[in-house]
Amino acid sequence: MGRMRILMVDDDQNFLDVYSKILRRSKYMVECCTDADRGMKLLQESDIDLVVTDMVMPGMNGLEFITRIKELCPLIPVIVITGQGTIENAVEAMKIGAFSYLVKPVNIDELLLETSKAAEFLRICRDNALLKDEIAGNDDYFIGDSDKILELKKIIPVVAASDSTVLITGESGTGKELVAKLIHQKSGRKDRPMVKVNCASFARTILESELFGHERGAFTGANYTKKGRFEMADGSTLFLDEIGDISPNIQVKLLRVLQEKEFERVGGTRPISADFRLICATNRDLKEEIAKGRFREDLYYRLNVIPLHLPPLSERAEDIPALIQYFSRKFAEEMGKEKVSLTREALHAMVSYRWPGNIRELKNIIERLTVFSKGFPFGVKDLPGEIINGADGKRDIKLLKYAKEEFERAFIKEALEKNEWNITKAAEKIGIARKNLQDKIKKYGLK
């Protein structure tokens, strides 16, 4: 990050003159104004990295100002300046997102220390966002660092290294096809294109011909010999999506292929062998289908050699903010529009919604919001009704606590690494007691 640009807002011009000069001497760039309305305008026009603001001003007060800042620029740290008699206001400001507060008359060393901490906070936040982009690449469904997604990212290369049959399960919109593609791309068969069949998109009579091929004259309209997908996948990977939808007849033929590694075309008698790696996917509960007599148990065990279950978005909700940021940037670039931004309340509603359509549903909503984006944050009232009515506040509070702990862990680890794991120096740098830092190191398992 280059030189930090600070916005100072206070109705006391003398205070602004004195302390802005001190900050400029410390190599910060500083802009000043005497009211919050002007401050909001500067925030919209300039690349501000930190706001230092008084709490009591004519017009918009400090609490309103902080709320507006967080709606417009959620990452920007805000340091609150307060008088002795208004410390309660400063505490309220911390609750709505202020970074820290200082009491007038402001101690110069304290101001410089808090400014340094805020700069470090912002750097970590921005570095973390860049790292998520690097990890994510173009894999929309695997953005985030929840435990379930990190585990999936680790296991995919291991699965790809084998030739065993894989069964991918999960709700619609969780990325089952993407997992199949990633496994193929990281496998020894990547030089040949993966062959895909959506079993639910073909009528049962046609699906048999699609999979196994047919000989000329095998049925009315079979005017030529046709290779099936098994033959086409020779030397590559065959991905059978919606495997839970295949008929009992197809199940029998598929079982034979897996057992004997050969098959006949429809209307043919000559055995044909093919060397392929099979990956299947379904959003059905196959054990339940077996219990109801709709799916063969012996076939299930042939398919379920390596099971991979993709979690629904409701089970990895801590990844939702990163997904929103990713899709907002993606659609803004594609459409040449302003990037979607959300108020704090709107973001909370998105995080606590259950997302029955999973990432596909989230992606569609961000695309829709991008179409109507004009550069101003969308509020709760701008979101679809199902999100407004389906938000779970208790769950949101839990996730917010998790997010704060994750940031604190990253912040402390960074401070320790910068000070060569000297706990005393790191504690001084971030402004907490050595004992407190030791407790946090133990809490977060940092070594």
FENNOR-V502487 format. One record per pair of residues at least 6 apart in sequence whose ideal C-beta (glycine too) atoms are under 8 Angstrom apart, sorted by the first residue. I is the first residue (numbers start at 0). J is the second residue. If there is no record, write none. Layout:
I	J
I	J
This chain:
0	48
0	118
0	121
0	122
0	125
2	26
2	27
2	28
3	27
3	28
3	48
3	49
3	114
3	118
3	121
4	27
4	28
4	29
4	30
4	45
4	46
4	47
4	48
4	49
5	22
5	27
5	28
5	29
5	30
5	47
5	48
5	49
5	50
5	51
5	114
6	29
6	30
6	31
6	32
6	38
6	41
6	42
6	45
6	47
6	49
6	50
6	51
7	15
7	18
7	19
7	22
7	29
7	30
7	31
7	32
7	50
7	51
7	52
8	31
8	32
8	33
8	34
8	35
8	37
8	38
8	50
8	51
8	52
8	53
8	56
8	64
9	15
9	31
9	33
9	52
9	53
9	56
9	80
10	33
10	34
10	53
10	55
10	56
10	57
11	53
12	33
14	53
14	80
14	103
15	31
15	33
18	51
18	105
18	107
18	110
19	29
19	31
21	107
21	110
21	111
22	29
22	110
22	111
22	114
23	29
25	111
25	114
27	114
30	41
30	45
30	47
32	38
32	41
33	56
34	56
34	57
34	58
34	59
35	52
35	56
35	58
35	59
35	60
35	61
35	63
35	64
35	67
36	58
36	59
38	50
38	52
38	64
39	59
39	64
39	67
39	68
39	71
41	47
42	50
42	68
42	71
42	72
42	75
43	71
47	72
47	75
48	75
48	118
48	121
49	75
49	76
49	77
49	78
49	114
49	117
49	118
49	121
50	68
50	75
50	76
50	77
50	78
51	77
51	78
51	80
51	110
51	114
52	61
52	64
52	65
52	77
52	78
52	79
52	80
53	61
53	79
53	80
53	81
54	60
54	61
54	62
54	79
54	80
54	81
54	82
54	85
54	88
54	89
54	92
55	61
55	81
55	82
55	85
55	88
56	64
59	67
61	79
61	81
61	88
61	92
62	88
62	91
62	92
62	95
65	77
65	79
65	92
65	95
65	96
65	97
66	95
66	96
66	343
68	75
68	77
68	96
69	75
69	77
69	95
69	96
69	343
70	340
70	342
70	343
70	376
71	340
71	376
73	96
73	343
73	346
74	121
74	124
74	125
75	121
76	98
76	117
76	120
76	121
77	92
77	96
77	97
77	98
78	97
78	98
78	99
78	100
78	101
78	110
78	113
78	114
78	117
79	88
79	89
79	92
79	93
79	97
79	99
79	100
79	101
80	100
80	101
80	103
80	105
81	88
81	89
81	100
81	101
81	102
81	103
82	102
82	103
83	102
83	103
86	100
86	102
89	97
89	100
89	102
90	100
92	100
93	99
93	100
96	343
98	113
98	116
98	117
98	120
99	113
99	116
99	117
101	109
101	110
101	113
112	430
116	429
116	430
119	410
119	413
119	414
119	429
120	410
123	406
123	409
123	410
123	413
124	406
127	409
128	324
131	142
131	143
131	144
131	321
131	325
132	325
134	142
134	144
134	152
135	141
135	142
135	143
135	321
135	325
138	177
138	181
139	174
139	177
139	322
139	325
139	326
139	358
139	362
140	173
140	174
140	177
140	309
140	358
141	148
141	151
141	152
141	174
141	177
142	318
142	321
142	322
142	325
143	315
143	317
143	318
143	321
143	322
144	318
144	321
145	315
145	317
145	318
147	310
147	314
147	315
148	310
148	315
148	318
151	178
151	307
151	309
154	307
155	178
155	181
155	182
155	185
156	185
158	165
158	182
158	305
158	307
159	181
159	182
159	183
159	184
159	185
159	186
160	185
160	186
161	305
162	186
162	187
162	276
163	304
163	305
164	257
164	276
164	277
164	278
164	279
164	301
164	302
164	304
164	305
165	179
165	182
165	277
165	278
165	279
165	304
165	305
165	306
165	307
166	242
166	279
166	280
166	281
166	285
166	302
166	303
166	304
166	305
166	306
166	307
167	175
167	178
167	179
167	278
167	279
167	280
167	281
167	307
167	308
167	309
168	175
168	280
168	281
168	282
168	285
168	306
168	307
168	308
168	309
169	175
169	280
169	282
169	308
169	309
169	310
169	311
170	282
170	309
170	311
170	355
170	357
171	282
171	356
171	357
171	359
172	312
172	356
172	357
172	358
172	359
172	360
173	309
173	310
173	311
173	312
173	357
173	358
174	309
174	358
175	240
175	280
175	282
175	309
176	195
176	238
176	240
176	280
178	280
178	307
178	309
179	193
179	195
179	236
179	238
179	240
179	278
179	280
180	193
180	238
182	236
182	278
183	189
183	193
183	235
183	236
183	238
183	276
183	278
186	236
186	276
188	234
188	235
188	236
188	276
191	234
191	235
192	235
193	232
193	235
193	236
193	237
193	238
194	228
194	231
194	232
194	235
194	236
194	237
194	238
194	275
195	238
195	240
196	206
196	209
196	210
196	228
196	237
196	238
196	239
196	240
197	240
197	241
198	206
198	239
198	240
198	241
198	242
198	244
198	245
198	249
199	240
199	241
199	244
200	241
201	209
203	246
203	248
203	249
206	245
206	246
206	249
207	248
207	249
207	252
207	265
208	217
208	218
208	221
208	225
208	227
208	265
209	227
209	228
210	227
210	228
210	229
210	249
210	252
210	253
211	227
211	229
211	252
211	262
211	263
211	264
211	265
212	224
212	225
212	226
212	227
212	229
212	230
212	264
212	265
212	267
212	271
213	221
213	224
213	225
213	227
213	264
213	265
213	266
213	267
214	221
214	224
214	264
214	265
214	266
214	267
215	221
215	222
215	223
215	224
216	266
217	264
217	265
217	266
217	267
218	265
218	266
221	265
221	266
224	264
225	264
227	262
227	264
228	237
229	237
229	256
229	262
229	271
229	273
229	275
230	271
230	273
232	273
232	275
233	273
233	274
233	275
234	274
234	275
235	275
235	276
236	275
236	276
236	277
236	278
237	275
237	276
237	277
237	278
238	278
238	279
238	280
239	245
239	277
239	278
239	279
239	280
240	279
240	280
240	281
241	280
241	281
241	282
242	279
242	280
242	281
242	302
243	281
243	282
243	283
243	285
243	288
243	294
244	281
244	283
245	253
247	295
250	294
250	295
250	298
251	295
252	262
253	298
254	295
254	297
254	298
254	301
255	262
256	262
257	277
257	298
257	301
257	302
258	301
260	272
260	273
261	270
261	271
261	272
261	273
262	270
262	271
262	273
263	269
263	270
263	271
264	271
277	302
279	302
285	294
285	299
285	303
286	299
288	294
289	295
289	296
289	299
311	354
311	357
312	318
312	319
312	354
312	357
312	358
312	361
313	353
313	354
316	350
316	351
316	394
316	398
317	398
317	401
317	402
317	405
319	349
319	350
319	361
320	346
320	350
320	402
322	358
322	361
323	339
323	341
323	346
323	349
323	361
323	365
326	339
326	361
326	362
326	365
326	366
327	338
327	339
327	340
327	365
327	369
328	338
330	336
330	339
330	365
330	366
330	369
331	337
331	338
331	339
331	369
331	372
334	369
334	370
336	369
336	370
336	372
337	372
337	373
337	374
338	369
338	372
339	365
339	368
339	369
339	372
339	377
340	375
340	376
340	377
341	349
341	376
341	377
341	378
342	376
342	377
342	378
342	379
344	378
344	379
345	376
345	377
345	378
345	379
345	381
345	382
347	390
347	392
347	395
347	399
348	379
348	382
348	386
348	387
348	390
349	361
349	382
349	386
350	395
350	398
351	390
351	391
351	392
351	394
351	395
351	398
352	385
352	386
352	389
352	390
352	391
353	389
353	391
354	360
354	361
356	363
364	382
364	383
364	386
368	377
368	381
379	387
380	387
404	443
407	439
407	443
408	443
408	445
410	429
411	425
411	429
411	436
411	439
411	440
411	443
411	445
412	443
412	445
414	425
414	428
414	429
415	422
415	425
415	440
415	445
417	425
417	428
418	424
418	425
418	428
422	433
422	436
422	437
422	440
423	433
425	436
426	432
426	433
426	435
426	436
429	436
439	445
